């Protein structure tokens, strides 16, 4: 009594009486108990499906293929989904066989049953509004699912860009705050030449800015869709002019800069845009993970490490060592990066595994890209709020490293000459004394001139300071 019977090409199937989905969705929920993550976990997938079905219904109506009553019912149902209703009815696992057919049918069945109830008809009485005949008119999973994924990716990429801009501004603010603090730059973990802590943090800001542009470039590729291609790109069962009309309608109702692919057969089988996006996400993850490694190094200690900066103390770091605090926020972002790098391998293999006119592995591509975009967005916001914005500098430690580093002689070479610099370096190495003190002791520079030469204002320029001019 708690079920209704529906049928499909496999046979009859019991569906929960109150369910808005139908037989094919019920089968998929039983077949694909894989990740435990239903497509409803990603609301933008549902929004994308609703936009697509709405655009298709309106286009079919304008072409005289779908009557006004059925069109209104489908549009009503889609608007309900866009208003965040009935998302719990999207129960199919995000990873599935069938190239996304189960996702498409989940949407078709839910929209049909919402529409039926709107028409005053019981759920499952598909003679009045059919999931395949009416909701899926002039469509195939093979153009609906890729288009849905692309609309979803665009929304998630916009969110990622926003979080990257937020993180970039956090590093830029620290770059300004630390612009007066001298420190030693390091190459191969060895002392190199002096720089400012501000320059170091500004460089992090710049590298993120560059990657924001790479994400935007990848987004442009994702905006090309294959709606109207139906099964393999030939447009079989779609009316003439449908492909361009439905693309224009989708562009209008979403406000997105969508373009119809010039060759729908190629677009239906090609997953190159996903590979490109995945590679860009890997690039971003690798570079921000490197920055997190730097933050962990620079804050290491606090007594027996670099100790140049202090990360915010977010949680006790040990169950046995009292007072120990770990760099947990950079650590979690490192782990996000490892996940994204692994997902890139998955996307690459899935894209390579396509055969002939379709790549059936798109569901795992979707799962991988959407998971990467989600955890990156959350991780970068966390890194900005719970780490970067609260970083403080140990100015005396940074300055002390500069004054005691052998690398300081490289910066002083324009002032005291190569031979004198070599003499100072050798004596500093043998005696353990600081370059700073030896230069003053030998009279190669006065303390006043040495401090001016090592001032942040001088160190950020490529040419040495004219000390005679500044002393006038």
RAMO-V433546 format. One record per pair of residues at least 4 apart in sequence whose C-alpha atoms are under 6 Angstrom apart, sorted by the first residue. I is the first residue (numbers start at 1). J is the second residue. If there is no record, write none. Layout:
# RAMO-V433546
i={I,I}
j={J,J}
This chain:
# RAMO-V433546
i={2,3,3,3,3,4,4,4,5,5,6,6,6,7,7,7,13,20,20,21,21,22,25,28,29,32,37,38,38,38,38,39,40,40,44,44,45,47,48,48,49,50,50,54,55,55,55,56,57,59,60,60,61,61,72,73,74,77,77,77,80,81,95,95,99,99,101,102,104,105,107,108,108,109,112,112,113,116,117,117,126,130,131,132,133,138,138,139,140,140,141,142,143,143,143,143,144,147,150,153,160,163,163,164,167,168,168,170,171,171,172,172,174,175,175,175,175,176,178,178,179,180,181,181,182,182,182,183,183,183,183,183,183,184,184,184,184,185,185,185,185,186,186,186,187,191,192,193,193,198,218,221,223,224,224,224,224,225,225,226,226,226,227,228,228,229,229,229,229,230,232,232,233,233,233,242,246,250,251,251,251,264,266,269,269,269,271,274,278,282,282,285,285,289,292,294,296,298,298,298,298,299,299,299,299,300,300,300,301,301,302,308,308,308,309,309,309,310,310,311,312,312,316,317,317,317,333,340,343,347,347,350,354,362,364,366,367,372,375,376,382,383,384,384,385,396,401,403,404,404,406,409,409,413,413,413,427,428,428,428,428,439,440,440,445,446,451}
j={17,14,15,16,17,14,15,17,13,14,12,13,23,11,12,13,23,110,113,109,110,109,106,32,92,96,93,91,92,93,94,94,87,90,48,152,152,82,148,151,148,54,78,75,246,249,250,246,71,246,65,66,65,66,76,115,115,111,114,115,85,85,363,364,360,362,141,106,141,109,111,131,135,131,129,131,123,121,121,122,130,134,135,136,137,237,238,230,230,231,145,231,226,227,229,230,148,225,222,157,377,377,381,168,384,205,208,389,201,205,202,205,178,179,198,201,202,198,197,198,198,456,196,197,195,196,399,194,195,196,398,399,402,193,194,195,402,192,193,194,195,190,191,192,192,407,407,407,408,202,277,273,258,258,259,260,261,260,261,261,264,267,243,235,243,233,234,235,264,235,265,357,264,265,268,246,250,254,255,256,258,268,270,357,358,359,351,278,344,340,341,289,337,334,330,298,300,306,307,308,309,307,308,309,310,305,306,307,305,307,307,394,397,398,392,393,394,391,392,391,387,390,325,324,325,326,379,372,368,351,365,361,359,366,368,370,371,376,379,380,386,387,388,389,389,400,405,436,434,435,425,413,421,417,418,421,431,432,433,434,435,444,445,446,450,450,455}
